[in-house]
Amino acid sequence: MSNKNIDKYINKIINGNCIEEMEKMPEESVDLIFADPPYFMQTDGILHRTDGTKFAGVEDSWDKFEDYVEYDKFTTEWLKECKRVMKKDASIWVIGSFQNIYRLGYIMQNMGFWILNDVIWSKPNAVPNFGGTRFQNSHETLLWCTKSKNAKYTFNYKTMKFLNNDKQEKSVWNIGICIGNERLKDEEGNKVHSTQKPEKLLYNVIISSSKPGDLVLDPFFGTGTTGAVAKATGRNYVGFEMNENYIKHAQKRLDKIEPIIDDISGLKLEVKPPKVPMTKLIEFNYIHPGQKLYNKDKSREVVITANGYVNDGEEDLSIHKMSAKLLGITNNNGWDYFWVENNNKELVTLDSLRYKYQEEVKL
Ligand SMILES: C[S@@+](CC[C@H](N)C(=O)[O-])C[C@H]1O[C@@H](n2cnc3c(N)ncnc32)[C@H](O)[C@@H]1O
């Protein structure tokens, strides 16, 4: 093993050019990347609000490039290093706006990255188009990609569904831009960074596509939003940033955070249910042949047969096929559909019995 040890990068902010610094890292060492690169906005002149006051947009030197040739070269170089340090099944999120996202997507596809989704970050409180010369630009785009088409990437589907009021999460996320207490301010009360991202955006990224203990890399760390959310949710981080002032504020921010591994960040919902056949529940007296199973409101009932099937008066079927039949659909999960009376005559889900079995019998 070379001296390119990963340990020295864990939970550190590295001051320097991310391309040169990532070159020093061991290959296939990170689980997730979030990259918020310079957008090459090409804004010139000062923006004024309708009341005449000045608006501080992105005028930073780090966002300046000679032309698209230079920008594309820079993009290709940092993406090449990202790809090298990503584990085989890692994934990467890149964020951009109309100025750069098409270039990023084109370059990434040419480099062999596989796009899983393009997510729209829709901003309910976006900056207005002060001059009324175009539509208000109220979204940014995130590309979520793997290194190759066959990567077995992490996607915490059930957790994201739970966070979305039990509906499948969509590729449009409504999240306000970073304001108020979340926005880092310097000693004079000015914002530290022109493009600090909201923590909720990083929360969605990190919770959906990483596990506790994973290493999350951000090549353009800025104020450390990625590190802050990674730390808060029990992941590790490594950030690269050229600007020492941003690093100073990011470090202060990170030092204040205590990780909390709750059911969401700990991915409790993603744990696969125990594999328990109905016959085992019969054998160990959790249910018995002839006993009734119901749907939740008890408007339908079936009877358990000796071989672990259920009968609706017409035929014997598995709990899955029977629940689908009763619902008039093709497939359904019978464990979630059926309820059963326990010894205290309370209705409990059939599903809860297989967890009980696993706890009590199959330790
Ligand atoms: C769009 S901002 C990222 C903001 C960050 N996501 C946040 O929430 O604060 C891009 C950052 O990349 C940094 N940067 C630009 N080029 C860089 C490079 N080659 N290596 C390291 N950092 C760089 C800039 O200083 C800037 O802070």
The ligand as an SDF file (V2000), in Angstrom:
LIG
                    3D

 27 29  0  0  0  0  0  0  0  0999 V2000
  -20.3340   27.1330   -5.6940 C   0  0  0  0  0  0  0  0  0  0  0  0
  -19.2170   27.2910   -4.3890 S   0  0  0  0  0  0  0  0  0  0  0  0
  -19.6340   25.9680   -3.2650 C   0  0  0  0  0  0  0  0  0  0  0  0
  -20.5070   26.4110   -2.1190 C   0  0  0  0  0  0  0  0  0  0  0  0
  -20.8010   25.3100   -1.1150 C   0  0  0  0  0  0  0  0  0  0  0  0
  -21.5820   24.2410   -1.6910 N   0  0  0  0  0  0  0  0  0  0  0  0
  -21.5160   25.8470    0.1210 C   0  0  0  0  0  0  0  0  0  0  0  0
  -22.6490   25.4080    0.4450 O   0  0  0  0  0  0  0  0  0  0  0  0
  -20.9640   26.7290    0.7790 O   0  0  0  0  0  0  0  0  0  0  0  0
  -17.7330   26.7800   -5.1280 C   0  0  0  0  0  0  0  0  0  0  0  0
  -16.5180   26.8050   -4.2010 C   0  0  0  0  0  0  0  0  0  0  0  0
  -15.4320   26.1700   -4.8510 O   0  0  0  0  0  0  0  0  0  0  0  0
  -14.2360   26.8160   -4.5150 C   0  0  0  0  0  0  0  0  0  0  0  0
  -13.3110   26.4630   -5.6060 N   0  0  0  0  0  0  0  0  0  0  0  0
  -13.3170   26.8900   -6.8900 C   0  0  0  0  0  0  0  0  0  0  0  0
  -12.3740   26.2670   -7.6050 N   0  0  0  0  0  0  0  0  0  0  0  0
  -11.7570   25.4000   -6.7620 C   0  0  0  0  0  0  0  0  0  0  0  0
  -10.7060   24.4450   -6.9140 C   0  0  0  0  0  0  0  0  0  0  0  0
  -10.1070   24.2760   -8.0860 N   0  0  0  0  0  0  0  0  0  0  0  0
  -10.3560   23.7120   -5.8520 N   0  0  0  0  0  0  0  0  0  0  0  0
  -10.9520   23.8820   -4.6470 C   0  0  0  0  0  0  0  0  0  0  0  0
  -11.9460   24.7760   -4.4340 N   0  0  0  0  0  0  0  0  0  0  0  0
  -12.3390   25.5220   -5.4870 C   0  0  0  0  0  0  0  0  0  0  0  0
  -14.6060   28.2690   -4.4140 C   0  0  0  0  0  0  0  0  0  0  0  0
  -13.7090   28.9820   -3.5800 O   0  0  0  0  0  0  0  0  0  0  0  0
  -16.0250   28.1910   -3.8450 C   0  0  0  0  0  0  0  0  0  0  0  0
  -16.0230   28.3000   -2.4460 O   0  0  0  0  0  0  0  0  0  0  0  0
  1  2  1  0
  2  3  1  0
  2 10  1  0
  3  4  1  0
  4  5  1  0
  5  6  1  0
  5  7  1  0
  7  8  2  0
  7  9  1  0
 10 11  1  0
 11 12  1  0
 11 26  1  0
 12 13  1  0
 13 14  1  0
 13 24  1  0
 14 15  1  0
 14 23  1  0
 15 16  2  0
 16 17  1  0
 17 18  1  0
 17 23  2  0
 18 19  1  0
 18 20  2  0
 20 21  1  0
 21 22  2  0
 22 23  1  0
 24 25  1  0
 24 26  1  0
 26 27  1  0
M  CHG  2   2   1   9  -1
M  END
$$$$
